[in-house]
């Protein structure tokens, strides 16, 4: 949805959950001397300034990455902290990476990446942040981009799907979309982020996903709503073809993020 801008929410608790799991998967997959492809359907702008007015307005980053760093939630050497440090060395101490930049820093020569972002301002910022991957930043519908480029070359790789879910039909579309991608790319690691809501709007989607992918990994963390009356009370990830060891890492992450609850 073109009205959504993640800059107001960058670095919040949901980002910590999503990015920590993504960083671990990237670290695991790049440890093997085999090339991979990274695809992302809803890329955002790549890097965010947490000292800007938008982050200050919501305060979500202060209660997310700000608190996590102050209180030492993540163990030293965690792939997420390492990539965050690289971003801040390059962009400044208040920079926060979106998932495309995390991936770009983790990928190696010979790996491939394709990113989609439809919002014109977000796409322009993405292109600026993603040097030397600017030619791989596509201003087009993310789901269409993924379907057009799967199976990718190299075939080994992962997809991150991170819609805003502001359009309620996204909940119905995601199981069908992942099934389509999986039929074309049955070896791909498919990672879907979703909000955990007091309205339970996400639950039929998860039931459909678990029926379609009984060996998929579902991981959720709960936290207090960002504002009184806010309906989002947690963050979830559903992973098709989860890499070996991801379930154990997710369990560790539950303990890491326990102070958020």
TORKOL-4160 file (C-alpha; in steps of 0.2 Angstrom, whole numbers, padded with zeros to 4 digits, m for minus):
261
<pt num="1" X="0000" Y="0000" Z="0000"/>
<pt num="2" X="0008" Y="0017" Z="m0005"/>
<pt num="3" X="0003" Y="0026" Z="0010"/>
<pt num="4" X="0013" Y="0015" Z="0022"/>
<pt num="5" X="0031" Y="0022" Z="0026"/>
<pt num="6" X="0041" Y="0011" Z="0038"/>
<pt num="7" X="0052" Y="0026" Z="0044"/>
<pt num="8" X="0040" Y="0029" Z="0058"/>
<pt num="9" X="0042" Y="0011" Z="0064"/>
<pt num="10" X="0060" Y="0007" Z="0060"/>
<pt num="11" X="0070" Y="m0002" Z="0074"/>
<pt num="12" X="0055" Y="m0007" Z="0084"/>
<pt num="13" X="0052" Y="m0024" Z="0092"/>
<pt num="14" X="0045" Y="m0032" Z="0077"/>
<pt num="15" X="0060" Y="m0026" Z="0067"/>
<pt num="16" X="0072" Y="m0034" Z="0080"/>
<pt num="17" X="0063" Y="m0050" Z="0078"/>
<pt num="18" X="0062" Y="m0050" Z="0059"/>
<pt num="19" X="0080" Y="m0044" Z="0057"/>
<pt num="20" X="0088" Y="m0055" Z="0070"/>
<pt num="21" X="0081" Y="m0071" Z="0062"/>
<pt num="22" X="0085" Y="m0064" Z="0044"/>
<pt num="23" X="0103" Y="m0060" Z="0049"/>
<pt num="24" X="0105" Y="m0078" Z="0056"/>
<pt num="25" X="0099" Y="m0086" Z="0041"/>
<pt num="26" X="0110" Y="m0076" Z="0030"/>
<pt num="27" X="0125" Y="m0080" Z="0041"/>
<pt num="28" X="0121" Y="m0098" Z="0040"/>
<pt num="29" X="0118" Y="m0099" Z="0021"/>
<pt num="30" X="0134" Y="m0088" Z="0017"/>
<pt num="31" X="0145" Y="m0099" Z="0028"/>
<pt num="32" X="0144" Y="m0113" Z="0014"/>
<pt num="33" X="0154" Y="m0110" Z="m0002"/>
<pt num="34" X="0139" Y="m0110" Z="m0013"/>
<pt num="35" X="0131" Y="m0095" Z="m0022"/>
<pt num="36" X="0114" Y="m0089" Z="m0017"/>
<pt num="37" X="0100" Y="m0078" Z="m0022"/>
<pt num="38" X="0091" Y="m0065" Z="m0011"/>
<pt num="39" X="0074" Y="m0059" Z="m0016"/>
<pt num="40" X="0063" Y="m0046" Z="m0006"/>
<pt num="41" X="0045" Y="m0041" Z="m0011"/>
<pt num="42" X="0042" Y="m0026" Z="0000"/>
<pt num="43" X="0060" Y="m0018" Z="0002"/>
<pt num="44" X="0057" Y="m0001" Z="0010"/>
<pt num="45" X="0071" Y="0012" Z="0009"/>
<pt num="46" X="0086" Y="0001" Z="0015"/>
<pt num="47" X="0092" Y="0013" Z="0029"/>
<pt num="48" X="0083" Y="0024" Z="0041"/>
<pt num="49" X="0088" Y="0038" Z="0052"/>
<pt num="50" X="0083" Y="0035" Z="0070"/>
<pt num="51" X="0087" Y="0053" Z="0075"/>
<pt num="52" X="0074" Y="0060" Z="0063"/>
<pt num="53" X="0057" Y="0067" Z="0068"/>
<pt num="54" X="0048" Y="0052" Z="0062"/>
<pt num="55" X="0056" Y="0040" Z="0074"/>
<pt num="56" X="0054" Y="0052" Z="0088"/>
<pt num="57" X="0036" Y="0054" Z="0084"/>
<pt num="58" X="0032" Y="0036" Z="0088"/>
<pt num="59" X="0046" Y="0032" Z="0100"/>
<pt num="60" X="0046" Y="0014" Z="0094"/>
<pt num="61" X="0064" Y="0013" Z="0090"/>
<pt num="62" X="0069" Y="0019" Z="0108"/>
<pt num="63" X="0059" Y="0005" Z="0115"/>
<pt num="64" X="0066" Y="m0007" Z="0102"/>
<pt num="65" X="0084" Y="m0006" Z="0096"/>
<pt num="66" X="0088" Y="0008" Z="0108"/>
<pt num="67" X="0083" Y="m0002" Z="0123"/>
<pt num="68" X="0091" Y="m0018" Z="0116"/>
<pt num="69" X="0108" Y="m0010" Z="0114"/>
<pt num="70" X="0107" Y="m0001" Z="0131"/>
<pt num="71" X="0102" Y="m0017" Z="0140"/>
<pt num="72" X="0113" Y="m0029" Z="0130"/>
<pt num="73" X="0099" Y="m0041" Z="0124"/>
<pt num="74" X="0109" Y="m0048" Z="0110"/>
<pt num="75" X="0125" Y="m0059" Z="0114"/>
<pt num="76" X="0141" Y="m0052" Z="0108"/>
<pt num="77" X="0145" Y="m0059" Z="0090"/>
<pt num="78" X="0127" Y="m0061" Z="0085"/>
<pt num="79" X="0126" Y="m0059" Z="0066"/>
<pt num="80" X="0113" Y="m0045" Z="0068"/>
<pt num="81" X="0124" Y="m0035" Z="0079"/>
<pt num="82" X="0138" Y="m0037" Z="0067"/>
<pt num="83" X="0128" Y="m0031" Z="0052"/>
<pt num="84" X="0121" Y="m0017" Z="0062"/>
<pt num="85" X="0139" Y="m0011" Z="0067"/>
<pt num="86" X="0144" Y="m0011" Z="0049"/>
<pt num="87" X="0129" Y="m0001" Z="0044"/>
<pt num="88" X="0133" Y="0012" Z="0058"/>
<pt num="89" X="0151" Y="0013" Z="0053"/>
<pt num="90" X="0145" Y="0017" Z="0035"/>
<pt num="91" X="0130" Y="0028" Z="0038"/>
<pt num="92" X="0132" Y="0035" Z="0056"/>
<pt num="93" X="0128" Y="0030" Z="0074"/>
<pt num="94" X="0109" Y="0033" Z="0073"/>
<pt num="95" X="0107" Y="0023" Z="0056"/>
<pt num="96" X="0096" Y="0008" Z="0056"/>
<pt num="97" X="0097" Y="m0005" Z="0042"/>
<pt num="98" X="0081" Y="m0012" Z="0034"/>
<pt num="99" X="0082" Y="m0030" Z="0028"/>
<pt num="100" X="0089" Y="m0025" Z="0010"/>
<pt num="101" X="0104" Y="m0017" Z="0018"/>
<pt num="102" X="0107" Y="m0032" Z="0030"/>
<pt num="103" X="0106" Y="m0044" Z="0015"/>
<pt num="104" X="0118" Y="m0033" Z="0004"/>
<pt num="105" X="0131" Y="m0033" Z="0018"/>
<pt num="106" X="0130" Y="m0052" Z="0020"/>
<pt num="107" X="0130" Y="m0057" Z="0002"/>
<pt num="108" X="0146" Y="m0061" Z="m0007"/>
<pt num="109" X="0153" Y="m0059" Z="m0025"/>
<pt num="110" X="0144" Y="m0071" Z="m0035"/>
<pt num="111" X="0128" Y="m0070" Z="m0025"/>
<pt num="112" X="0112" Y="m0062" Z="m0033"/>
<pt num="113" X="0099" Y="m0050" Z="m0026"/>
<pt num="114" X="0082" Y="m0043" Z="m0032"/>
<pt num="115" X="0072" Y="m0030" Z="m0022"/>
<pt num="116" X="0055" Y="m0023" Z="m0026"/>
<pt num="117" X="0048" Y="m0007" Z="m0019"/>
<pt num="118" X="0033" Y="0002" Z="m0027"/>
<pt num="119" X="0032" Y="0018" Z="m0016"/>
<pt num="120" X="0041" Y="0031" Z="m0027"/>
<pt num="121" X="0050" Y="0040" Z="m0012"/>
<pt num="122" X="0054" Y="0024" Z="m0004"/>
<pt num="123" X="0061" Y="0017" Z="m0020"/>
<pt num="124" X="0072" Y="0032" Z="m0023"/>
<pt num="125" X="0079" Y="0031" Z="m0005"/>
<pt num="126" X="0082" Y="0012" Z="m0008"/>
<pt num="127" X="0092" Y="0016" Z="m0024"/>
<pt num="128" X="0102" Y="0029" Z="m0015"/>
<pt num="129" X="0106" Y="0017" Z="m0001"/>
<pt num="130" X="0110" Y="0001" Z="m0010"/>
<pt num="131" X="0125" Y="0005" Z="m0020"/>
<pt num="132" X="0132" Y="m0006" Z="m0029"/>
<pt num="133" X="0115" Y="m0015" Z="m0030"/>
<pt num="134" X="0105" Y="m0001" Z="m0037"/>
<pt num="135" X="0102" Y="m0010" Z="m0054"/>
<pt num="136" X="0093" Y="m0023" Z="m0043"/>
<pt num="137" X="0080" Y="m0012" Z="m0035"/>
<pt num="138" X="0064" Y="m0013" Z="m0045"/>
<pt num="139" X="0050" Y="m0001" Z="m0044"/>
<pt num="140" X="0036" Y="m0013" Z="m0047"/>
<pt num="141" X="0023" Y="m0024" Z="m0038"/>
<pt num="142" X="0033" Y="m0035" Z="m0026"/>
<pt num="143" X="0023" Y="m0051" Z="m0028"/>
<pt num="144" X="0024" Y="m0049" Z="m0047"/>
<pt num="145" X="0043" Y="m0046" Z="m0047"/>
<pt num="146" X="0045" Y="m0062" Z="m0036"/>
<pt num="147" X="0035" Y="m0073" Z="m0047"/>
<pt num="148" X="0043" Y="m0066" Z="m0063"/>
<pt num="149" X="0061" Y="m0070" Z="m0056"/>
<pt num="150" X="0058" Y="m0087" Z="m0048"/>
<pt num="151" X="0066" Y="m0099" Z="m0049"/>
<pt num="152" X="0081" Y="m0087" Z="m0048"/>
<pt num="153" X="0099" Y="m0091" Z="m0053"/>
<pt num="154" X="0107" Y="m0097" Z="m0042"/>
<pt num="155" X="0093" Y="m0108" Z="m0037"/>
<pt num="156" X="0099" Y="m0109" Z="m0019"/>
<pt num="157" X="0093" Y="m0094" Z="m0009"/>
<pt num="158" X="0079" Y="m0085" Z="0001"/>
<pt num="159" X="0064" Y="m0074" Z="m0001"/>
<pt num="160" X="0058" Y="m0061" Z="0012"/>
<pt num="161" X="0040" Y="m0056" Z="0011"/>
<pt num="162" X="0036" Y="m0041" Z="0023"/>
<pt num="163" X="0020" Y="m0033" Z="0017"/>
<pt num="164" X="0012" Y="m0019" Z="0028"/>
<pt num="165" X="m0004" Y="m0029" Z="0030"/>
<pt num="166" X="m0013" Y="m0012" Z="0029"/>
<pt num="167" X="m0024" Y="m0020" Z="0016"/>
<pt num="168" X="m0034" Y="m0034" Z="0024"/>
<pt num="169" X="m0034" Y="m0045" Z="0008"/>
<pt num="170" X="m0015" Y="m0047" Z="0011"/>
<pt num="171" X="m0019" Y="m0060" Z="0024"/>
<pt num="172" X="m0029" Y="m0070" Z="0011"/>
<pt num="173" X="m0016" Y="m0068" Z="m0002"/>
<pt num="174" X="0000" Y="m0073" Z="0007"/>
<pt num="175" X="m0004" Y="m0092" Z="0008"/>
<pt num="176" X="m0008" Y="m0093" Z="m0011"/>
<pt num="177" X="0007" Y="m0082" Z="m0015"/>
<pt num="178" X="0019" Y="m0093" Z="m0005"/>
<pt num="179" X="0012" Y="m0109" Z="m0013"/>
<pt num="180" X="0014" Y="m0101" Z="m0030"/>
<pt num="181" X="0032" Y="m0097" Z="m0026"/>
<pt num="182" X="0036" Y="m0114" Z="m0018"/>
<pt num="183" X="0029" Y="m0123" Z="m0034"/>
<pt num="184" X="0041" Y="m0113" Z="m0045"/>
<pt num="185" X="0056" Y="m0113" Z="m0032"/>
<pt num="186" X="0054" Y="m0128" Z="m0021"/>
<pt num="187" X="0072" Y="m0127" Z="m0014"/>
<pt num="188" X="0070" Y="m0108" Z="m0009"/>
<pt num="189" X="0069" Y="m0103" Z="0010"/>
<pt num="190" X="0053" Y="m0092" Z="0010"/>
<pt num="191" X="0052" Y="m0081" Z="0025"/>
<pt num="192" X="0035" Y="m0071" Z="0029"/>
<pt num="193" X="0034" Y="m0058" Z="0042"/>
<pt num="194" X="0017" Y="m0055" Z="0050"/>
<pt num="195" X="0009" Y="m0045" Z="0064"/>
<pt num="196" X="0001" Y="m0053" Z="0079"/>
<pt num="197" X="m0015" Y="m0044" Z="0082"/>
<pt num="198" X="m0028" Y="m0043" Z="0096"/>
<pt num="199" X="m0041" Y="m0045" Z="0082"/>
<pt num="200" X="m0034" Y="m0062" Z="0077"/>
<pt num="201" X="m0035" Y="m0057" Z="0059"/>
<pt num="202" X="m0019" Y="m0066" Z="0056"/>
<pt num="203" X="m0025" Y="m0083" Z="0062"/>
<pt num="204" X="m0034" Y="m0089" Z="0047"/>
<pt num="205" X="m0018" Y="m0085" Z="0037"/>
<pt num="206" X="m0008" Y="m0095" Z="0048"/>
<pt num="207" X="m0020" Y="m0110" Z="0048"/>
<pt num="208" X="m0019" Y="m0110" Z="0029"/>
<pt num="209" X="0000" Y="m0109" Z="0029"/>
<pt num="210" X="0002" Y="m0123" Z="0042"/>
<pt num="211" X="m0010" Y="m0134" Z="0031"/>
<pt num="212" X="0000" Y="m0130" Z="0015"/>
<pt num="213" X="0017" Y="m0131" Z="0023"/>
<pt num="214" X="0016" Y="m0144" Z="0038"/>
<pt num="215" X="0035" Y="m0144" Z="0040"/>
<pt num="216" X="0036" Y="m0125" Z="0040"/>
<pt num="217" X="0043" Y="m0115" Z="0055"/>
<pt num="218" X="0031" Y="m0103" Z="0065"/>
<pt num="219" X="0039" Y="m0092" Z="0078"/>
<pt num="220" X="0031" Y="m0078" Z="0087"/>
<pt num="221" X="0036" Y="m0066" Z="0101"/>
<pt num="222" X="0024" Y="m0055" Z="0111"/>
<pt num="223" X="0026" Y="m0037" Z="0117"/>
<pt num="224" X="0016" Y="m0023" Z="0124"/>
<pt num="225" X="0007" Y="m0012" Z="0112"/>
<pt num="226" X="0017" Y="0003" Z="0106"/>
<pt num="227" X="0002" Y="0014" Z="0111"/>
<pt num="228" X="m0013" Y="0012" Z="0121"/>
<pt num="229" X="m0027" Y="0004" Z="0111"/>
<pt num="230" X="m0014" Y="m0002" Z="0097"/>
<pt num="231" X="m0019" Y="m0019" Z="0091"/>
<pt num="232" X="m0002" Y="m0026" Z="0087"/>
<pt num="233" X="0004" Y="m0036" Z="0102"/>
<pt num="234" X="0018" Y="m0047" Z="0094"/>
<pt num="235" X="0028" Y="m0051" Z="0079"/>
<pt num="236" X="0028" Y="m0067" Z="0069"/>
<pt num="237" X="0038" Y="m0076" Z="0056"/>
<pt num="238" X="0033" Y="m0091" Z="0046"/>
<pt num="239" X="0047" Y="m0100" Z="0036"/>
<pt num="240" X="0045" Y="m0112" Z="0022"/>
<pt num="241" X="0060" Y="m0124" Z="0020"/>
<pt num="242" X="0068" Y="m0118" Z="0037"/>
<pt num="243" X="0087" Y="m0120" Z="0037"/>
<pt num="244" X="0094" Y="m0133" Z="0049"/>
<pt num="245" X="0096" Y="m0125" Z="0066"/>
<pt num="246" X="0084" Y="m0111" Z="0064"/>
<pt num="247" X="0071" Y="m0118" Z="0076"/>
<pt num="248" X="0084" Y="m0118" Z="0090"/>
<pt num="249" X="0090" Y="m0100" Z="0085"/>
<pt num="250" X="0072" Y="m0095" Z="0086"/>
<pt num="251" X="0070" Y="m0102" Z="0103"/>
<pt num="252" X="0086" Y="m0093" Z="0109"/>
<pt num="253" X="0079" Y="m0077" Z="0102"/>
<pt num="254" X="0063" Y="m0079" Z="0112"/>
<pt num="255" X="0074" Y="m0078" Z="0128"/>
<pt num="256" X="0084" Y="m0063" Z="0120"/>
<pt num="257" X="0069" Y="m0053" Z="0117"/>
<pt num="258" X="0060" Y="m0058" Z="0134"/>
<pt num="259" X="0063" Y="m0041" Z="0142"/>
<pt num="260" X="0051" Y="m0034" Z="0128"/>
<pt num="261" X="0036" Y="m0043" Z="0136"/>
